[in-house]
């Protein structure tokens, strides 16, 4: 399990919480300069951006019409199920 976060999550309590769950964190430290040159590491951000883009295709998620959080969560689960089905149906 990997978790990629930006500098806004560079706190000791967050790091401890991640370690308790046995998750490997990739958090850029505050004040750390970006890597320059040929090697920049394996980029993982595109996975999140792609998934967010797929979720934005569902109008009920993009614009939250539901007042109850349970209904919104159900819409999110339904959209995620459809996305997963389409992804694995290729």
QUITA-V58739 format. One record per helix or strand of 3 or more residues. SS is the DSSP state (H for helix, E for strand). FROM is the first residue (numbers start at 0). TO is the last residue. If there is no record, write none. Layout:
SS|FROM|TO / SS|FROM|TO
This chain:
E|1|4 / H|6|8 / H|11|19 / E|23|26 / H|44|55 / H|58|61 / H|68|87
